[in-house]
Amino acid sequence: MDFINRRATDTEQKPFFLSVHYTAPHWTWESRDDEALSKEISTLYHLEGGNIHTYRKMIHHMDEGIGKIMDTLEQQGLTEDTLIVFTSDNSGERFSDNWPLVGGKMDLTEGGIRVPWIARWPKGIEAGSTSMQHCMTMDWSRTMLEIGQGEFDPNYPVDGVSLLPVITGKVDKFERPLYWRMNHRDQRALRVGEFKYLKVDEHEYLFNITNDARERANLKKVYPDKLEDMRKQWLSWNESMPQIPEDATVSLVYNIADMPQR
């Protein structure tokens, strides 16, 4: 709030960027009402604690904090021309319910990578509108740079694609291939249009996400050419990326010994 108040009185009236990263809901599964508990927690992960009631309180307290930001923008008369985006870095885990999607954090199934995008910009976005545009966080970075008339360092070009034509209603949507890779279980994924190529361990899958967001109907034998094509696309993209270091490790917070599979 202090940052917003200071920028609101800036005589130069330059665009500003504020990124707020809440640690709720997250480990260590405690809300601001749990100060006494915080002194007893032995590890960051708090595997012996937490419950859906604490999870709900954490979300509620996060909402209160976002509300204070919104109130400050309103008080300073900045809401009309301020783009506000709410999202998450990954889907839920442990106490969350990602139904009807399968999986959660650490999975490249839809239950692990599909997250909400809620955007508010009265001057540029029609209230109550929705979009089926596929995108990643890096696309919002590019979009915000464009709206704020900023420039990226040419030595470090951004991978994102501007969503400005979509959010302003100039186009409905555009094709945006999305690629993922993860050391954990040697996971790969590529989404192009309706189809998604997925690899987990030694198993490959092909899904029509529009018809089967739960990823239960593997179409790899129905469309072998599509599977081969998307596999080649992923491999070509992977060749263009820096290699994952050989000593990179994956530290899972918990496993089946701590709690049953989700």
C-alpha positions as CSV (number, residue, x, y, z in Angstrom):
1,M,0.0,0.0,0.0
2,D,2.9,2.4,0.8
3,F,4.3,1.7,-2.7
4,I,1.0,2.5,-4.4
5,N,0.6,5.7,-2.3
6,R,4.1,6.9,-3.2
7,R,3.6,6.1,-6.9
8,A,0.3,7.9,-6.9
9,T,1.9,11.1,-5.8
10,D,4.8,10.8,-8.3
11,T,4.8,14.0,-10.3
12,E,6.2,12.2,-13.4
13,Q,3.1,9.9,-13.5
14,K,5.1,7.0,-15.0
15,P,3.5,3.5,-15.2
16,F,4.4,1.3,-12.3
17,F,4.6,-2.5,-11.8
18,L,3.9,-4.2,-8.5
19,S,4.2,-8.0,-8.1
20,V,2.8,-9.5,-4.9
21,H,3.6,-13.1,-4.1
22,Y,1.5,-14.6,-1.3
23,T,2.8,-17.6,0.6
24,A,-0.8,-18.5,1.4
25,P,-2.1,-21.0,0.8
26,H,1.2,-22.9,1.1
27,W,3.4,-24.6,3.6
28,T,3.7,-24.3,6.5
29,W,-0.1,-24.6,6.6
30,E,-0.7,-21.9,9.2
31,S,-2.7,-18.7,9.2
32,R,-2.0,-15.5,11.0
33,D,-4.2,-16.9,13.8
34,D,-1.5,-19.6,14.4
35,E,1.3,-17.7,16.0
36,A,1.6,-20.2,18.9
37,L,1.6,-23.1,16.5
38,S,4.4,-21.5,14.5
39,K,6.8,-21.8,17.4
40,E,6.2,-25.5,17.6
41,I,6.7,-26.4,13.9
42,S,9.8,-28.4,13.3
43,T,10.1,-28.3,9.5
44,L,9.0,-26.0,6.7
45,Y,6.7,-28.7,5.3
46,H,4.7,-29.3,8.5
47,L,3.6,-32.7,7.3
48,E,2.0,-33.5,10.7
49,G,-0.3,-30.5,10.6
50,G,-2.7,-28.5,8.5
51,N,-6.3,-29.2,7.5
52,I,-9.0,-27.9,5.2
53,H,-10.1,-25.4,7.8
54,T,-6.7,-23.8,8.0
55,Y,-6.5,-23.9,4.2
56,R,-9.8,-22.0,4.0
57,K,-8.5,-19.4,6.5
58,M,-5.3,-18.9,4.6
59,I,-7.3,-18.2,1.4
60,H,-9.6,-15.8,3.3
61,H,-6.6,-13.9,4.7
62,M,-5.1,-13.7,1.3
63,D,-8.4,-12.3,-0.1
64,E,-8.3,-9.6,2.7
65,G,-4.8,-8.6,1.7
66,I,-5.8,-8.3,-2.0
67,G,-8.8,-6.3,-0.9
68,K,-6.5,-3.8,0.9
69,I,-4.6,-3.4,-2.3
70,M,-7.8,-2.8,-4.3
71,D,-9.0,-0.2,-1.7
72,T,-5.7,1.7,-1.9
73,L,-5.9,1.9,-5.7
74,E,-9.5,3.1,-5.4
75,Q,-8.6,5.7,-2.9
76,Q,-5.9,7.0,-5.2
77,G,-8.2,7.0,-8.2
78,L,-6.0,4.5,-10.0
79,T,-8.4,1.6,-10.7
80,E,-9.7,2.7,-14.1
81,D,-6.3,2.4,-15.8
82,T,-4.6,-0.2,-13.8
83,L,-4.3,-3.8,-15.0
84,I,-4.6,-6.2,-12.1
85,V,-4.0,-9.9,-12.7
86,F,-4.6,-12.7,-10.2
87,T,-3.1,-16.2,-10.9
88,S,-1.0,-19.0,-9.4
89,D,2.3,-20.6,-10.3
90,N,0.8,-24.1,-10.3
91,S,-2.3,-25.9,-9.3
92,G,-3.2,-27.0,-5.9
93,E,-1.7,-29.7,-3.7
94,R,-2.4,-31.6,-0.5
95,F,-5.6,-29.9,0.9
96,S,-6.9,-28.8,-2.5
97,D,-9.5,-30.4,-4.8
98,N,-8.7,-30.0,-8.5
99,W,-11.8,-31.9,-9.7
100,P,-12.5,-32.7,-12.5
101,L,-8.8,-32.4,-13.5
102,V,-6.3,-35.1,-12.6
103,G,-3.1,-34.4,-10.7
104,G,-1.7,-31.4,-8.9
105,K,1.6,-29.7,-8.1
106,M,4.6,-31.5,-9.7
107,D,2.4,-33.0,-12.4
108,L,2.1,-31.9,-16.1
109,T,-1.5,-33.2,-16.3
110,E,-4.1,-30.5,-16.4
111,G,-4.6,-30.7,-12.6
112,G,-1.0,-29.6,-12.2
113,I,-0.6,-26.8,-14.8
114,R,-4.1,-25.3,-15.3
115,V,-4.5,-22.2,-13.2
116,P,-6.9,-19.3,-13.0
117,W,-6.3,-16.0,-14.8
118,I,-8.5,-13.2,-13.4
119,A,-7.7,-9.8,-15.0
120,R,-9.3,-6.5,-14.3
121,W,-8.6,-3.3,-16.3
122,P,-11.7,-1.2,-16.7
123,K,-10.1,1.0,-19.4
124,G,-9.1,-2.0,-21.5
125,I,-11.1,-5.1,-20.6
126,E,-14.9,-5.5,-20.9
127,A,-16.3,-6.3,-17.5
128,G,-17.6,-9.9,-17.1
129,S,-15.9,-11.1,-20.3
130,T,-14.2,-14.5,-20.6
131,S,-11.5,-15.9,-22.8
132,M,-10.5,-19.4,-23.9
133,Q,-7.0,-18.1,-24.9
134,H,-4.2,-20.4,-23.9
135,C,-1.3,-18.6,-22.3
136,M,1.5,-18.8,-19.8
137,T,2.9,-16.3,-17.2
138,M,5.5,-15.2,-19.6
139,D,2.8,-13.9,-21.9
140,W,1.5,-11.6,-19.2
141,S,5.0,-10.3,-18.7
142,R,5.1,-9.4,-22.4
143,T,1.6,-7.9,-22.2
144,M,2.4,-5.7,-19.2
145,L,5.5,-4.5,-20.9
146,E,3.5,-3.4,-23.9
147,I,0.8,-1.7,-21.9
148,G,3.3,0.1,-19.8
149,Q,5.3,1.0,-22.9
150,G,8.4,-0.7,-21.5
151,E,11.1,-2.4,-23.4
152,F,13.0,-5.7,-22.6
153,D,16.8,-5.9,-22.8
154,P,17.6,-7.1,-26.4
155,N,20.3,-9.3,-24.9
156,Y,17.6,-11.1,-22.9
157,P,14.6,-11.4,-25.2
158,V,11.4,-12.5,-23.6
159,D,9.6,-15.8,-24.7
160,G,6.1,-14.4,-24.1
161,V,3.5,-13.3,-26.6
162,S,1.4,-10.2,-25.9
163,L,-2.2,-10.9,-25.0
164,L,-3.2,-7.3,-25.6
165,P,-5.2,-8.1,-28.8
166,V,-7.3,-10.7,-26.9
167,I,-8.0,-8.8,-23.7
168,T,-9.0,-5.7,-25.6
169,G,-11.4,-7.7,-27.8
170,K,-9.6,-7.1,-31.1
171,V,-9.3,-10.9,-31.6
172,D,-11.1,-13.8,-30.0
173,K,-8.0,-16.0,-29.6
174,F,-4.9,-17.1,-31.5
175,E,-2.9,-20.3,-31.7
176,R,-0.3,-20.4,-28.9
177,P,1.7,-23.7,-28.6
178,L,2.6,-24.3,-24.9
179,Y,5.6,-26.4,-23.9
180,W,6.6,-27.9,-20.6
181,R,9.4,-30.1,-19.3
182,M,10.1,-31.4,-15.8
183,N,12.9,-33.6,-14.4
184,H,10.4,-35.3,-12.0
185,R,9.3,-38.5,-13.7
186,D,10.9,-37.2,-17.0
187,Q,7.7,-35.4,-17.8
188,R,7.0,-33.6,-21.1
189,A,4.0,-31.8,-22.4
190,L,2.9,-29.8,-25.4
191,R,-0.5,-28.2,-26.0
192,V,-1.5,-27.1,-29.5
193,G,-5.1,-26.3,-30.1
194,E,-7.4,-29.1,-28.9
195,F,-4.6,-31.6,-28.5
196,K,-2.0,-32.3,-25.8
197,Y,1.0,-34.5,-26.0
198,L,2.1,-35.8,-22.6
199,K,4.9,-38.1,-21.4
200,V,5.2,-39.4,-17.9
201,D,8.1,-41.8,-17.1
202,E,8.2,-44.1,-20.2
203,H,4.6,-43.6,-21.1
204,E,3.3,-41.3,-23.8
205,Y,-0.3,-40.0,-24.2
206,L,-2.3,-38.0,-26.6
207,F,-5.5,-36.2,-25.4
208,N,-8.1,-34.0,-26.9
209,I,-8.3,-31.6,-23.9
210,T,-11.4,-29.8,-25.3
211,N,-13.4,-33.0,-25.0
212,D,-11.4,-34.7,-22.3
213,A,-9.9,-32.3,-19.8
214,R,-9.7,-35.1,-17.3
215,E,-7.2,-36.9,-19.6
216,R,-8.7,-40.3,-19.4
217,A,-9.1,-41.2,-23.1
218,N,-5.6,-41.8,-24.6
219,L,-5.8,-41.2,-28.3
220,K,-2.2,-42.2,-29.3
221,K,-3.4,-45.3,-31.1
222,V,-6.2,-43.5,-32.8
223,Y,-4.0,-40.7,-34.1
224,P,-0.5,-42.1,-34.3
225,D,0.6,-39.4,-36.8
226,K,-0.6,-36.7,-34.5
227,L,1.4,-38.2,-31.7
228,E,4.5,-38.5,-33.8
229,D,4.1,-34.9,-35.0
230,M,3.7,-33.4,-31.6
231,R,6.5,-35.5,-30.2
232,K,8.8,-34.1,-32.9
233,Q,7.6,-30.5,-32.1
234,W,8.4,-31.0,-28.5
235,L,11.9,-32.5,-29.2
236,S,12.6,-29.6,-31.6
237,W,11.6,-27.0,-28.9
238,N,13.7,-28.9,-26.3
239,E,16.8,-28.6,-28.5
240,S,16.4,-24.9,-28.5
241,M,16.4,-24.7,-24.7
242,P,19.3,-24.8,-22.3
243,Q,19.9,-28.3,-21.0
244,I,18.7,-29.2,-17.6
245,P,21.9,-29.6,-15.5
246,E,22.8,-33.2,-14.8
247,D,23.1,-32.5,-11.1
248,A,19.6,-30.9,-10.9
249,T,17.6,-32.7,-8.3
250,V,13.9,-32.9,-7.4
251,S,13.0,-32.7,-3.8
252,L,9.5,-33.9,-3.2
253,V,7.9,-32.5,0.0
254,Y,6.0,-35.7,0.7
255,N,5.2,-39.1,-0.8
256,I,2.9,-42.0,-0.3
257,A,4.6,-42.9,3.0
258,D,3.4,-39.6,4.4
259,M,-0.2,-39.7,3.0
260,P,-2.2,-41.8,0.5
261,Q,-2.1,-40.9,-3.2
262,R,-4.4,-38.1,-4.2
